[in-house]
Amino acid sequence: AHRTTLSRLFAMQMHISPGKYLQQLRIQHALSLLRGGRLAIADIARDCGFSDPAHFSRVVRQATELSPSSFRKSL
């Protein structure tokens, strides 16, 4: 199927765009790793597909209203 068709069908079924769905998966994985408390935040950002730690921090803050380090400390 054409990429546009696939994106449209995905969005119709999941009620979210493929890009936003992937970002949600990345965030959930990152929060899980932050809960584990063993890896450095920069390593978690990289491992979850965020090439820029500052962008990762903004995304985590949007999802949790906390910075990655504050989220980790709040647990």
N, C-alpha and C positions, 0 to 999 in steps of 0.2 A: 504494500500500500504506500501511497505517496505520503511523505512526511506530514504535510498539512492535514491530510485525511486522518492519519493516525493520531495526531495531536487533537483534532476535533472529536474523534471517537473516544479518546481517552478522557477528555474534558467532559463529554456528555455522560460517560459512565461514572467517573469519579467526582464530578462536580468541582474540579480543580485542574488547572493547567499542569502539563507534565513537569514544567520547570519548577512550579511552586510545590508540587508533590515531592520532587527530588530534594528541594531545599528543606522541606519538612522532615524528610528521612534523615538528611544530614544533621539537622539540628537535634533530632531525637537521639541520634547516635552520639553526637557531641555531648549532650546533657548526660547520657548514660556514662560516658567516659569521665566526665567531670565528677559525677557521683562516685566513681571508683577511686578518685583522688591520687592515682599513682603517676599519671603522665603529666608532663609540663603542658601548660595551656597552648603554647605555640605548636607543640607536637600534636595535640588534639585537633587544633585548627587545620593543620596540614593533612592529618590522617582522615579528616572528614571532608576534604575537598575544598577547603578555603585557602587560597594561596596568600591572602593578606590577613595577618592576625588582627589588624584594626577593623577590617570588614567583619571578621568572625565575631569580634567583641560587640559590634553594633547589632549583628543578627541575634546573638544570644541575649543582648539587652532588650531587643524588641520582643523576643519570645518570653522572657522571664522577668523583665524590668530590673534585672541585676546584671552586673558585669560578670564575666566568667569566674573571676576569683571570688567575688561576693557570692555568687551562686554556690560555688564549692564550699565556702565557709558557712553558708546558711543551712547546710545539711546536718 
